[in-house]
Amino acid sequence: MGIRCGIVGLPNVGKSTLFNALSNATVDAQNYPFCTIDPNIGNVSVPDPRLNELATITKTNTIIPSYIEFVDIAGLVAGASKGEGLGNKFLGNIRETDAIIHVVRCFDNKDITHVSNEINPGDDVDTINTELLLADIQTVENNLARAEKKSKAADKEEIQKRDFLKELFDHLNAMRPARNFIVEDESCIIWMKELHLLTAKPILYVANIDESEIHSESKYLEELKQHLSGDQDFDIIPLCSALESELSQLPDEELRDFLSDLGIAEPALDKLIRSSYSLLELQTYFTAGEKEVRSWSIKKNLKAPQAAGVIHTDFERGFICAEVVSYHDYVDLGGELASKNAGKMKLEGKEYVVQEGDVIHFRFNV
């Protein structure tokens, strides 16, 4: 399944540097606003050491991980919802993503200008979030106007839609994001999705800190945490994008030594990638054999036929059953045959809900 995370933030906060680190790209990252104009896109593998374990057991050299698509989007400024800067283009690019990675500058550097000439993480966050909210308010207001006209015909469904949009409009006008708007009615859930609201997308904050503060709590990071303390729908990952960009260029052996010297267990990017995966409420199942070992990304609570459809639509259309064993049993017992002999591999039908780490072989017929 296609998974796309948009990297957003004010100009000159380190978005393109972070994108380069994630994707091993060489996107221009200069000290001036709107260095990035057209969005840059990179596929980034989800780190998962379980793949190597499975490959060792199946004796395959082909490992195919899951991927997340990261999009480096042009910097946003105050007034973007009214077209300031690259506002309309920027907001349109965000609409095409599944989640938002919001980069916030949390470091001092006189050589890198700030659009407001002051480092203030709270204000920076508010600038971005306000523009996203204003854009959503405009979207809902336009839809509400159309719904009010249609509801005059006394159509029950149109009246329900009008009332839903009015309630949502009031919620947004109170400067509360759409992701906090509770929707339970099935029709309202569909209408909500059709709006493609920016503030409905899950969000993850990246605090771009100075390299000297990777082992300490920077004052700006603390300010950011305090500013967001009232929001229950957030996570903050502190990292130094410049350092992560350097680390991403090192061969594996040198990387291990360098991380050891820095006293770091793993690159912060690995945590960011995994957190992005969790942000979208995704989980992994595996297919394993002599030909290849592969991980597949699916939404949590997905049933077996739909999970099979991620591989190919024919798998879902002609689904018969799934041969399933947990990752831990597969590894502990030493593979598929041993799992079958031990009674740990089960035949599951159409109602089976795939679990994190399942190793699955699908049977189908079309």
N, C-alpha and C positions, 0 to 999 in steps of 0.2 A: 504494500500500500504506500502511496506517496505521502510523505511527511515533510512539511515545510515550516521552518521557523524563521521569522523575520528579525534581523538584528537592527534595533532602532535606538535613537538617542539624539541629543543635540549635536551640532557640528563639532568636530575636534575632540570627541570624548574617547576615541580609540576603537570605533566600530570596525573600520577597515583593517586595522592591525589585528583585531580579534578574529575577523573573518580569515585573514591570511594564515593565522596560527591554526585555525580549525581545518582549513581546506588545503594547506600547503600551497596557496596561490600567491601571486605577486601583484595584488591589487594596489594601485597607487594610494598611498596614505600620506598626505601632505598637510602642512599647517595652514590651511585656509578653509573657510566654509564652503560646503558643497563640492569638495574634492570628488566625492562620489555623486554621480548624476544618475546614470542608469544602474539598476540593481545588478549586483554580482551574485552569482549562484554557484554553490559548491556542494557536492555530495560528501558527507562525512560518515565514516563507519562508526557504529556503536561498539565501544570496547566491551568484550565479553570473553573472559578467559575460559569459559565452559566449552567454547568452540575448539580450542586446542586439545582439551581432554577428550572430546568426542573424536577428533581427528586421529589422535594417538590410538584409540581403541579400534577404529574402523580402518586404520592404516591408509588414510588418504592424504594426499598433499594439497587437495583443493578445499579451501575454506572460504565460504562466502558469508560475510557478516550482514547484519541489517544496516540500513543507511538512513540518515536524516539529511534533508536538504536545508542548508542555511543560506539565507538571502541577506546580503549587505545592502541596506536601503539608505538612500540619501538622508542627510541630517535634517531634522525638523526644527523650525523656529516658531516663536509666538506668532499667531496669526495664520498658521498653516491652513486651518479650517476655512479661512477666507481667501486662500490662494497665495499667502505670503511665502517668499522663498520658492521652494519647489513643492509647496503644500499639496495641491491636488494630485500631483504625480506621486508624491510620497504616500499619501493616504490610500491611493489606489493600489499601490504595491503592497501595503499592509493587508488590505482586504483579501489578497490572494494567499495569505499565509494561514497556518493552523494555530500558531502560537507566537508570542512576542518575547524576544530576548531584549530587555531594556538595559542598555549600557549607560552607567552613570559615572561621571568623572569624580574620583576621590583621591586626587593627587595634585601637588603643586609643581608647576614647571613654567617658569617665566618665558621659556622659548616656545611654548605652545599656547596660543591665544585661546581665550574663552569668549564665547559670543556676548556674554554680559560683563566680561572683565572681572568676574568674581567667582571663586569656587564655592558653590552652595548646593550640595546634593539635593536637599529638600526642594529648593526652588526649581532645580533642573527637572526633577521628577514631576513636579506640579505642572510645569510648562508642557511637557509631553502629554501627560494624562488629561490635562484640560483641553488640549487641542483634539485629542481622540474623542473626548466626551462631546465637545461642541460639534464635531463632525457627525457623531451618532444622533445628537439632538436634531440636527438638520435632516438627517435621513428619516427619523421617526416622524418628525413634523410633516414632511412631505407626504409620507404614507398615511398619516392621520387625516390630512386634508382630503385625500382621495377616499379614504374609508368613510368619512363623515358625509360626503356627497352620496356614496352608494347606500349608506344606512338609511337615508331618507325614504327609500323604497320599502322600508319596513321588513327587509330581508333579515331573518333571524341570525344567519351566519355573519352577515356584514355588520350587524349591530354588535355581535360578540367581538368581532375583529376591531371595530371602532373602540370599544371599551377597553380591550387589551392594549391597544396602541396608546390610548389616553393614559392608562395606568403606567405604562412603560415610559411615556413622555414625562410624566410627573416625577418618576423615579430618577431619570437622567437629569432633569432640571434641578434636582436636589444634589447634583454633582456626585451621584453614586453610579459606579460602572454597571453595565448590563450584565456582567457575570454574577453580580450579587442580586439580580432580579429573579425571584423564584417563579418558575413556570411549571405547572403540573398538568394542565389540560393538554390533550394530544394535539388539538388544532392550534393552540397557542405555541406549542413547541415547534410545530412546522412553520408558523408565521415568524417566529423568532429566528429560526435558521435562515429563512428567506431574506431577512433584513441584512445579513452579513455584517453585523455591528462590530466595530473595532474593539470596543471595551468588553465585548462578550468573550474575546479570545483569552485563554489562560496566559499569565504573564510571569516571567522569571527575571529578577534583577541581577545584573552583573556589576559589582563595584570594582571599577578599574583603579587599583591602588598602585602606589609606588613600590618598586622592587625591595626597597629597604624596609618595607612594612609587612612583608609576607608572613613573618612570624610574630607580628604584634598587631594590636588593634589601632588602626589609624583614626585620628579624630574625625575625619570625613566619613569613614565607614560607620563610626558610632553615630554620627549625625544622621546618616541615611537610615540606620536601624531605628533610631528614635522617631524619625519622621514617618516611617511606615508601620510603626508599632500598633496602630489602630486598625490596620488592614490585615484580615485573617487569610487572605488569598495571595500570599507572596512567599518567595524564598529568595535569599540573597546569597550569591556566590562571589566571594572576593577573589580577585586574581589580578596579576599584572600582565596586561595584554602584550606589552613589549617583551617581557621575559618569556611568556608562553610562545610568542612568535619565534624567538631564538631556539627554545627547546624543541619546537616542532621540526626544525631543520637538522637536528642531530641524529646520527645513526643510533640504533637501539642500545648498543653497548655503551657508547659515550653518554647517551641519555641517562642510563642507569647510574653511571658514575657521577654525573653532574647533579642528578637529583639527590644522590647520597651525600654529596658535598654540601648541598643546600639544606639537607635535613628534611627533604620532602618525599613522601611515600609515592606519589604519582603526580603527573601534571594536572593542574587545576582544570584543564580542558576536558579531561576524562570525566571528572565530576559534572562539568557543565553539560556534556553530551548525555550522560546518564540522567541528569536532572531534567533535561529537555524531553527525554523519552518518557520519564515519569509524569511530567507536566501534561502530556497529551493522553495520560491514562492508557499507556501501551504496555504490552507484555510480549514475551518471546516464547515461541516454540521452535523445535528443531526437527530437521530431517537429516538422517545420517546413514551413510553407506560407503562402499568402496569408491564410488565415483566422486562423491563430494559430501561435505558437512556444511549445513546452511542454517542460518537463523532467519526466522520470519517474524515480522512485526504485525501484531493484531491488537485491536481494542480489547480491553478486559471484558470478561463475561461473554465472549463470543462463542457460539456453538460450533461444533465440529464441521458441519458442511460449509459454513461461512468462512471458517479458518482455512479450509481446503481451497476455497475460492480465491484466496490470496495468492496461491501458487498458480492456479489456472481456473478459469470459469468452468471448464469441463469437469474439474474435480468436484465442484459444488453441484453442478447440474446432474452429474451421474453418481453422486455420493452413495456408497453402499455401507461402509463402516470405516472406523479408524482403529488401527492397532496402536495402542498407547502405553508407554512406560515413562515413569518419571525420570528426570535427568539423574537424580541421585541413585536410583536403583540401577539404571543403565550403566553408570560409571562403577558403582560398587560391585556389580556382578560381572562386569567385563564385556558388555555388549548385548546385542539383540537376542542371539540364540540362548545365552545363559539366562537372560531375563524371561524368555518364554519358558525355559525348563524350570525356572524357579516360580512360575506362576505370577510373575510381576507384570507381564504384558497382558493388557486387557483389550477385548474387543468392545468398542463403544459405538453407539448409534447416533442418530440425528439430534438427540436432545443433550448429548454430552457437552458440558461447558469446558473448554480447553483451559488448562491450568498453566501457570508460569513454569517454564522449563520442561514441559512435556516433550518427549521424543516421539514423533508420530509417523506412521506409514499409512497413507490413505488408500483404501480400495474404492474403485469407481468403475462405472461402465457407461459409455455413451454410444 
